[in-house]
Protein backbone atom coordinates (compact mmCIF):
# COMPACT_ATOMS: atom_id res chain seq x y z
CA UNK A 1 0.00 0.00 0.00
CA UNK A 2 1.40 3.37 -0.93
CA UNK A 3 0.91 6.61 0.88
CA UNK A 4 0.87 10.08 -0.55
CA UNK A 5 2.50 13.09 0.99
CA UNK A 6 1.45 16.51 -0.14
CA UNK A 7 4.10 19.18 0.08
CA UNK A 8 1.93 22.24 0.55
CA UNK A 9 3.65 25.34 1.88
CA UNK A 10 1.93 26.78 4.96
CA UNK A 11 0.41 30.19 4.29
CA UNK A 12 -0.21 33.06 6.69
CA UNK A 13 -3.65 34.64 6.67
CA UNK A 14 -3.29 37.21 9.45
CA UNK A 15 -0.74 38.46 11.97
CA UNK A 16 -1.10 39.99 15.43
CA UNK A 17 1.79 41.35 17.50
CA UNK A 18 1.33 42.08 21.18
CA UNK A 19 4.08 43.47 23.40
CA UNK A 20 5.16 39.91 24.20
CA UNK A 21 4.26 37.60 21.33
CA UNK A 22 3.80 37.20 17.59
CA UNK A 23 0.69 35.27 16.57
CA UNK A 24 0.22 34.08 12.98
CA UNK A 25 -3.01 32.46 11.77
CA UNK A 26 -2.46 29.98 8.95
CA UNK A 27 -4.75 29.09 6.05
CA UNK A 28 -5.02 25.49 7.31
CA UNK A 29 -6.54 26.62 10.63
CA UNK A 30 -3.45 26.46 12.81
CA UNK A 31 -2.23 29.41 14.85
CA UNK A 32 1.46 29.88 15.61
CA UNK A 33 2.49 31.88 18.65
CA UNK A 34 6.13 32.68 19.37
CA UNK A 35 7.87 35.09 21.76
CA UNK A 36 8.31 38.54 20.26
CA UNK A 37 11.82 38.51 21.76
CA UNK A 38 12.74 36.14 18.91
CA UNK A 39 12.53 39.17 16.61
CA UNK A 40 14.28 42.17 18.22
CA UNK A 41 13.30 44.60 15.45
CA UNK A 42 9.63 43.89 16.16
CA UNK A 43 10.16 43.82 19.92
CA UNK A 44 11.64 47.34 19.78
CA UNK A 45 9.05 48.65 17.29
CA UNK A 46 5.98 50.67 18.24
CA UNK A 47 2.57 49.00 18.15
CA UNK A 48 1.81 50.99 14.99
CA UNK A 49 4.98 49.76 13.29
CA UNK A 50 4.18 46.17 14.27
CA UNK A 51 0.62 46.51 12.94
CA UNK A 52 1.88 47.63 9.52
CA UNK A 53 2.75 44.30 7.88
CA UNK A 54 2.38 42.82 4.40
CA UNK A 55 2.01 39.16 3.47
CA UNK A 56 4.72 38.16 1.01
CA UNK A 57 4.01 35.94 -1.96
CA UNK A 58 0.89 33.94 -1.31
CA UNK A 59 1.35 34.15 2.47
CA UNK A 60 4.67 32.29 2.65
CA UNK A 61 6.24 35.19 4.50
CA UNK A 62 5.52 38.38 6.41
CA UNK A 63 7.19 41.76 5.82
CA UNK A 64 7.17 44.80 8.13
CA UNK A 65 8.29 47.70 5.89
CA UNK A 66 8.68 50.27 8.66
CA UNK A 67 11.18 48.14 10.59
CA UNK A 68 12.66 46.19 7.65
CA UNK A 69 11.79 42.77 9.08
CA UNK A 70 10.98 39.67 7.03
CA UNK A 71 9.86 36.37 8.56
CA UNK A 72 9.04 33.16 6.71
CA UNK A 73 6.17 30.98 7.86
CA UNK A 74 8.38 27.92 7.33
CA UNK A 75 10.96 29.44 9.69
CA UNK A 76 8.31 30.01 12.34
CA UNK A 77 7.14 26.41 12.01
CA UNK A 78 10.74 25.24 12.38
CA UNK A 79 11.14 27.30 15.56
CA UNK A 80 13.84 29.56 14.13
CA UNK A 81 14.26 32.91 15.86
CA UNK A 82 15.97 35.80 14.10
CA UNK A 83 19.76 35.68 14.10
CA UNK A 84 19.50 39.12 15.71
CA UNK A 85 17.88 37.50 18.75
CA UNK A 86 21.34 36.18 19.62
CA UNK A 87 23.09 39.50 19.18
CA UNK A 88 21.86 42.98 20.09
CA UNK A 89 20.79 45.43 17.41
CA UNK A 90 23.26 48.30 17.24
Buried (B, 14 or more C-beta within 10 A) or exposed (E): EEEEEEEEEBBBEEBBBEEEBBBBBBBEEEEBEBEBBBBBBBBEBEEEBBEBBEBBEEBBBBBBEBBEBBBBBEBBBEEBBBEBBEEEEE
